Structures are given as C-alpha cells and as structure tokens.
Amino acid sequence: MNDMKNMLSQIQASLSRTEDLDPELREKLAVLDQDIQKLLEKEAHAPFAYAGLEEAARGLAVRFTNNHPNVALLIGQLADILGKMGI
C-alpha cells in the first residue's frame, strides 16, 4: 500500500510541474486517484469493486505517453502495483 501512496505522490508532483495538461486527462486522473484513495481506506476488503482500476490506469498511461512520457511511466508503474494486488 505504501508503494501505491508513494506512486500517487510522485504522479501529483510531476503533474504540478506540467502546465499544458489537457483538462479531460487531469479530470480522469483525479477520478482514478479518488478511486485508489477509497481502495486504500478500505484496505482492499472488496477488491471486486475496483476491478477496473488497473485497466483505467493503463488506459491513462497510454493517453499521457506522447505529451507527458514521465507521467505515463509513473501511471504505468501504478497500474503494475494494482495488478500485483490482484485488482
């Protein structure tokens, strides 16, 4: 869980230095962040409720790849963490 918290912090730090981020992508990432925060609060008691988080993270990583490759890499790593949790 700490790995995921650290990754979320790194993503937020990278985004804070990004001025030209598409508002739609920023919103989608905010939703993913909120969903992951809910997961962390529940400590994965109901992983089936979050089954789409890994897929959502991978989709966002692809969308960030061209204009923000560093953020895309971090989101991809976050997706890997989610996958290892069995989500």
C-alpha positions as CSV (number, residue, x, y, z in Angstrom):
1,M,0.0,0.0,0.0
2,N,2.9,2.4,0.7
3,D,4.2,1.8,-2.8
4,M,0.9,3.0,-4.2
5,K,0.8,6.0,-1.9
6,N,4.3,6.9,-3.0
7,M,3.5,6.5,-6.6
8,L,0.4,8.7,-6.3
9,S,2.6,11.4,-4.7
10,Q,5.1,11.2,-7.5
11,I,2.4,11.5,-10.1
12,Q,0.9,14.5,-8.3
13,A,4.4,16.1,-8.1
14,S,5.0,15.6,-11.8
15,L,1.6,17.0,-12.7
16,S,2.2,20.1,-10.6
17,R,5.1,20.9,-12.9
18,T,3.0,20.3,-16.0
19,E,1.3,23.4,-17.4
20,D,-0.2,22.1,-20.7
21,L,-2.2,19.2,-19.4
22,D,-5.5,18.5,-21.1
23,P,-8.3,19.2,-18.6
24,E,-10.0,16.0,-19.6
25,L,-6.9,13.9,-18.7
26,R,-6.5,15.8,-15.5
27,E,-10.1,15.0,-14.5
28,K,-9.7,11.3,-15.4
29,L,-6.5,11.1,-13.4
30,A,-8.3,12.8,-10.5
31,V,-11.1,10.2,-10.6
32,L,-8.6,7.4,-10.7
33,D,-6.8,9.0,-7.7
34,Q,-10.0,9.2,-5.7
35,D,-10.9,5.6,-6.5
36,I,-7.5,4.5,-5.4
37,Q,-7.8,6.5,-2.2
38,K,-11.1,4.7,-1.5
39,L,-9.3,1.4,-2.0
40,L,-6.5,2.3,0.4
41,E,-9.1,3.4,3.0
42,K,-10.9,0.0,2.8
43,E,-7.6,-1.9,2.6
44,A,-8.9,-4.0,-0.3
45,H,-11.8,-5.6,1.6
46,A,-13.8,-5.6,-1.6
47,P,-11.3,-5.9,-4.5
48,F,-14.0,-6.8,-7.0
49,A,-15.4,-3.3,-6.6
50,Y,-12.1,-1.9,-8.0
51,A,-11.6,-4.4,-10.8
52,G,-11.3,-1.7,-13.4
53,L,-8.6,0.4,-11.7
54,E,-5.6,-1.4,-13.3
55,E,-7.2,-1.1,-16.7
56,A,-8.1,2.5,-16.2
57,A,-4.6,3.3,-15.1
58,R,-3.1,1.6,-18.2
59,G,-5.5,3.5,-20.4
60,L,-4.5,6.8,-18.9
61,A,-0.8,5.9,-19.2
62,V,-1.3,5.4,-23.0
63,R,-3.0,8.7,-23.3
64,F,-0.2,10.5,-21.4
65,T,2.6,8.8,-23.4
66,N,3.0,11.3,-26.3
67,N,3.0,14.6,-24.4
68,H,3.9,13.6,-20.9
69,P,6.1,10.4,-21.0
70,N,7.4,10.7,-17.4
71,V,3.8,10.9,-16.1
72,A,2.9,8.0,-18.4
73,L,5.7,5.9,-16.9
74,L,4.6,6.6,-13.3
75,I,0.9,5.8,-14.1
76,G,2.1,2.6,-15.8
77,Q,4.0,1.7,-12.6
78,L,0.9,2.4,-10.6
79,A,-1.0,0.0,-12.8
80,D,1.6,-2.6,-12.2
81,I,1.2,-2.2,-8.4
82,L,-2.6,-2.5,-8.8
83,G,-2.1,-5.6,-10.9
84,K,0.1,-7.2,-8.3
85,M,-2.6,-6.6,-5.7
86,G,-4.8,-8.8,-7.7
87,I,-7.2,-5.9,-8.6
